[in-house]
Amino acid sequence: MDYLVIENFWFLDRLDKVWQGLLLYLHMSTVNISLPSSQANYIDQLVVKYGFANRSEFIRSIIRLVAYKPNLVEEAATFPFVTPKERSTKKIINSFIKSNRYSKEFLKDLKEGLGQSDYFQS
């Protein structure tokens, strides 16, 4: 029996990627998220700007990026909040009192909340 020998297998590599993509697609789950229209519009703009096929492709790309750079999750979890430099509960409460803007009830709740935090010190 004679065998056909093909020296250039580039099409097999491409075919393999197509099958991998198909298998990946068959094993995908659907996840629904709710976004404000401004964020959905922004995603649509990025999809067009960077040539993604659709929103799903864009989101999957973002997830791959986060998997590659996990520190992005920490940044996203705290954005736009900034960690307070002052850690002394006493100094924080005193600065709120000095402003004369807050009720005694609020200041009491603030003190209680700061006291429960591992970040702030008594």
Phi and psi in degrees as a GROMACS rama.xvg file:
@    title "Ramachandran Plot"
@    xaxis  label "Phi"
@    yaxis  label "Psi"
@TYPE xy
-91.5607  138.362  ASP-2
-108.96  140.81  TYR-3
-84.9523  121.672  LEU-4
-100.263  124.997  VAL-5
-112.128  121.352  ILE-6
-79.7077  -26.526  GLU-7
-112.64  110.411  ASN-8
-103.174  19.7612  PHE-9
-55.5375  -35.4217  TRP-10
-69.0425  -28.981  PHE-11
-68.8969  -39.3186  LEU-12
-61.8938  -43.7412  ASP-13
-65.4855  -42.479  ARG-14
-61.6163  -40.4177  LEU-15
-61.5484  -41.2354  ASP-16
-66.7346  -36.0637  LYS-17
-63.8566  -45.5589  VAL-18
-65.1005  -39.2169  TRP-19
-60.6409  -43.6685  GLN-20
-63.5207  -40.7443  GLY-21
-64.5742  -44.1856  LEU-22
-64.4317  -39.6586  LEU-23
-61.7078  -44.1653  LEU-24
-61.497  -40.1037  TYR-25
-67.8387  -22.2583  LEU-26
-103.175  16.1633  HIS-27
-83.5292  150.506  MET-28
-105.811  155.331  SER-29
-98.4072  130.929  THR-30
-126.534  124.899  VAL-31
-101.532  135.858  ASN-32
-129.22  151.472  ILE-33
-105.642  130.796  SER-34
-131.3  149.139  LEU-35
-61.9361  150.43  PRO-36
-58.5232  -32.0918  SER-37
-63.3593  -38.8929  SER-38
-71.8982  -40.081  GLN-39
-62.0609  -41.8921  ALA-40
-63.6662  -39.165  ASN-41
-63.9017  -43.1509  TYR-42
-60.1599  -44.0093  ILE-43
-59.1657  -39.9453  ASP-44
-63.6769  -42.3657  GLN-45
-67.7898  -36.5298  LEU-46
-58.7316  -46.7093  VAL-47
-68.2756  -47.941  VAL-48
-58.6237  -40.8305  LYS-49
-103.302  5.76434  TYR-50
75.1969  26.8431  GLY-51
-72.8563  152.207  PHE-52
-68.3917  -34.132  ALA-53
-167.886  -178.285  ASN-54
-61.1119  -40.1818  ARG-55
-60.7917  -43.7615  SER-56
-61.1667  -40.1265  GLU-57
-62.8869  -48.6794  PHE-58
-62.8496  -41.8649  ILE-59
-61.8398  -37.3783  ARG-60
-64.5205  -41.6388  SER-61
-63.2255  -40.8044  ILE-62
-64.7112  -40.4545  ILE-63
-62.7711  -39.0448  ARG-64
-63.1716  -44.3448  LEU-65
-65.1839  -37.3392  VAL-66
-64.5562  -34.3306  ALA-67
-77.0791  -33.7005  TYR-68
-127.978  77.8304  LYS-69
-59.7093  -22.894  PRO-70
-63.1529  -19.499  ASN-71
-63.1776  -31.2453  LEU-72
-65.5786  -42.6443  VAL-73
-62.2875  -42.8209  GLU-74
-63.6684  -42.1061  GLU-75
-67.5178  -34.4703  ALA-76
-68.4575  -27.5079  ALA-77
-104.855  -12.4933  THR-78
-71.5758  136.282  PHE-79
-93.6644  19.6348  PRO-80
-78.7621  145.473  PHE-81
-115.691  136.47  VAL-82
-64.9046  126.594  THR-83
-62.0113  139.132  PRO-84
-75.3692  -35.7252  LYS-85
-80.5955  126.455  GLU-86
-111.132  -7.35621  ARG-87
-80.4007  116.248  SER-88
-57.7625  -42.2011  THR-89
-61.2637  -45.9804  LYS-90
-65.2431  -39.2814  LYS-91
-65.1885  -47.9288  ILE-92
-60.4924  -44.1925  ILE-93
-61.3797  -38.4291  ASN-94
-68.8231  -33.7977  SER-95
-68.0857  -40.8336  PHE-96
-63.3318  -44.5968  ILE-97
-61.503  -27.2325  LYS-98
-72.1744  -18.6618  SER-99
55.9703  30.6988  ASN-100
-108.88  -10.144  ARG-101
-120.503  144.825  TYR-102
-74.1027  163.035  SER-103
-61.8862  -35.775  LYS-104
-65.0852  -43.2867  GLU-105
-62.793  -46.6597  PHE-106
-61.5771  -37.146  LEU-107
-63.8988  -45.8466  LYS-108
-64.2625  -39.634  ASP-109
-61.8021  -47.202  LEU-110
-60.7764  -42.1658  LYS-111
-63.5094  -45.4028  GLU-112
-63.5843  -44.8407  GLY-113
-63.6306  -34.0816  LEU-114
-66.6968  -26.4629  GLY-115
-84.4636  -12.2073  GLN-116
-80.1896  143.675  SER-117
-80.2418  -18.2046  ASP-118
-79.2349  -44.7174  TYR-119
-83.5936  147.704  PHE-120
-110.946  142.953  GLN-121
